[in-house]
Amino acid sequence: MRDSGPKRRATALGSAGVLVTTALVAGAMSAPTASASADTRHGRDREARGVAIAAARAAQTGIDWRDCPADWGLEKPIQCGWVTVPLDYAKPYGKQIKLAVDRVGNTGTEAERQGALVYNPGGPGGSGLRFPRRVTTKNPLWTNVAKAYDFVGFDPRGVGKSTPISCVDPQEFVKAPKMDPVPDSEADKRAQRKLAREYAEGCQERSGAMLPHMTTPNTARDLDVIRAALGERKLNFLGVSYGTYLGAVYGTLFPGHVRRMVVDSVVNPSRDKIWYQANLDQDVAFETRWKDWQDWVAANDATFHLGTTRDAVQAQWLRLRATAKKNPLGGVVGPAELTSFFQSAPYYDSSWVPVATVFSKYVAGDTQALVDAAAPDLSDTAGNAAAENGNAVYTAVECTDAKWPTSWQKWDRDNTRLHRDHPFMTWANAWMNLPCATWPAKQHTPLDVRTGKGLPPVLIVQAERDAATPYEGAVELHKRFKGSRLITEKDAGSHGVTSLANPCVNTRVDAYLLGGELDGTDVTCAPHATPKP
């Protein structure tokens, strides 16, 4: 997920979807045939040669660092530049695309410097360009690491400044109110299916040449070219949310090129999970974390006056939802917009107080606060373009990475069953991902993530009750990356653990990045402080 704080993710699909910084997800896949796997191997061999050519070229060229363009919102001394990569690594001398990168130098001495630390915040579709601002804004959690490393961010292919893709006009994309994601009838389902099909067609019309190449393995190859362009022999990498899957794929493709790797809030890398099943798993975890938030709201009833039990808070939510369904608040906030706004609470503890405060104001009679919080801002054309682009990349990468079920019966059966006990996010998530059922580009077989020769120990950090990337994902990657260490933040569920103040976690991340030090065994940390109203 994007770690820059919750970003509501509008979707063109008439539903709420999940935040761009989420990792979501493809269906039960049959084992590839022998000939298919041989073809895949041959393709990967060609791509391996292609990335070696592109990396050698980038190492020679380097990056022409300049002051960042004024409209990028990146203050000095952050510098910006470009790295050129092949659109298709099987054709390294074919069409090239440019990737935006930025950096701020290490704050310590030359003797303290350990190279560049490259960051990906998740998505797919998140921009990493704000990462160097952790240094310029003096973020206390990163002061020690900043002494040793240049902080380097980038926009992955298709994102932001890096040859951005699009699937629909951004102003259309954010228009509200959208259809209630929870269907009342077969007619509602047909309407949502039509929207999903049209969205996939829009991706093809607006960005068709990019779609076949919008994969996690290609972004990992881009990461290796960026490493070479930075003049780094080995990569230091911090990946959050989907960034953990990018890291897992990079570590599998380039095990000997990794120096240090921290992955935080882990996407389950199992081929059986990428991406359809991972999204279904997410729906279950979201329901759990939604209830955690309701319990906290109930415990703080003296502040919020929303009820003294979880059931009472849920009843208020259902009342609000029904009211907005009948008459969208302010003419623009219906159930889809409410889900989009409220889902930031199960995502991030930092949203617990703001979301509860707005909810509390609504129940007390102030509808405007909720409209202001949940409605799209049609005047924010730059923000709307970024939201549309983020959703386009999210869809393109997940749909192209893996084979998705094409049978509507399967989607309908799976989501109807899940919705019964996990109603908060299930249908919203389904409609957001449904374009993958009619995706116009070739869908690939996910990489078999595993330890390769030369892969050093990787540090895995995970909250036990994370909604966006359920805990089992961290356990699975831990099994696959031999010698890795897992830090579990127990009884906690905020997405993106390394951005929170928890000395048990923070000191270990520092020790690993600064000295390569890991505990002898896996570690369980007490939770970070619960938000105070």
ABEGO torsion letter per residue (X at the ends): XBAAEBBBBBBAAGBAEBBAABBBXXBBBBBBBAAAAAAAAAAAAAAAAAAAAAAAAAAAAEBBBBBBBAAAGBBOABBBBBBBBBABAABAABBBBBBBBBBBBBABBAAABAEBBBBBAEOBGBBAAAAAAAAAAGBAAAAAAAAABBBBBBBBBGBEABGBBBABBAAAAABOBBBBABBABAAAAAAAAAAAAAAAAAAAAAAAAAAAABBAAAAAAAAAAAAAAAGBABBBBBBBEAAAAAAAAAAAABAAABABBBBBGBBBABAAAOAAAAAAAAAAAAAAAAAAAAAAAAAAAAAAGAEABAAAAAAAAAAAAAAAAABBBGGABBAAAAAAAAAAAAABAAAAAAAAAAAAAAAAGBAAAAAAAABBBAABAAAAAAAAAAAAAAAAAAAAABBBBABAAAAAAAAAAAAAABAAAAAAAAAAAAAAAABABBBBBBBBBBBBBGBBBBBBBBBAABAABBAAAAAAAAAABBGBBBBBBBGBABBGAAABBBAAAAAAAAAAAAAGBBBABBBBBBBBBBBBX
